[in-house]
């Protein structure tokens, strides 16, 4: 009987905790819109920078491949 009561109390407390976390994780309307726009702008800048970096890395890989071919031809 004690185990049954304990499990019921545990289940109820887990449901209450989950409901509380779900309620607190929601954005609060107008307060978060400005932050969301700023975050979106920063993420866009990061994505653009990543594209530039990947492009530079691809160019470096191509240059290294050409150098490798030249070295093997000279040997």
N, C-alpha and C positions, 0 to 999 in steps of 0.2 A: 504494500500500500504506500509506503514511504517513497519507493522508487517511482511509482506512478504519479504521485503528487509532484515529485521533483521534476520528472519529465514534462509534466503539464506546465509547471512554472517556468522551466527552461524554454519550452517552445513559445510561450507567451512573451517572455522577455526578448527572445530572438526576433520575434515578429515586431515588437515595439522598437527595438534597436534598428532593424532594417527599415521600418517606416520613418523613423527619425532621420536616418542617413539619407534616404531618398528625398525627404522633404527639404533637408538642408542643402542638398547638392544642386537644387534648381537655381538658375540665375534670377536675380530680382529686377526684372524689367529694365527700366531706363538706366539704372546704375551701371549695368554691365555692357550696354550697347557701345559706349565710348571705348571701354577697355577692349571689347571684341574687335572694333574697327582698328584700333591701334595694334592689337595683336595680329590681326589679319594682314595689316600693312607690313609689319616686321617679318611675318612668315613669308610674304611675297618677296620681300627683299632677300631673305635667306635662300629661297628657291632660285631666284635669279642668279645669286652669287654661286650657288651650287652648279647651275648650268654652265656658267663661265669657267668654273674650276674643272668640270668634266671635259669641257671643250679643250682647255689647256692641257689636261692630262692626255687626251686623245692625240693632240698634236705632238706632245713629247714622246708618246709611244711610237708614233709614226716616224719621228726623227730617229729614235733609237733603232727602229727596224732598218731604216736606210743605212745607218752607221754600221749595223751588224752585217748587212749585205756587203758593204764596201770592205770591211775588215776581212770577211771570209774570201772575197775575190782577190785581195792583195796577198793572201797567204799562199 
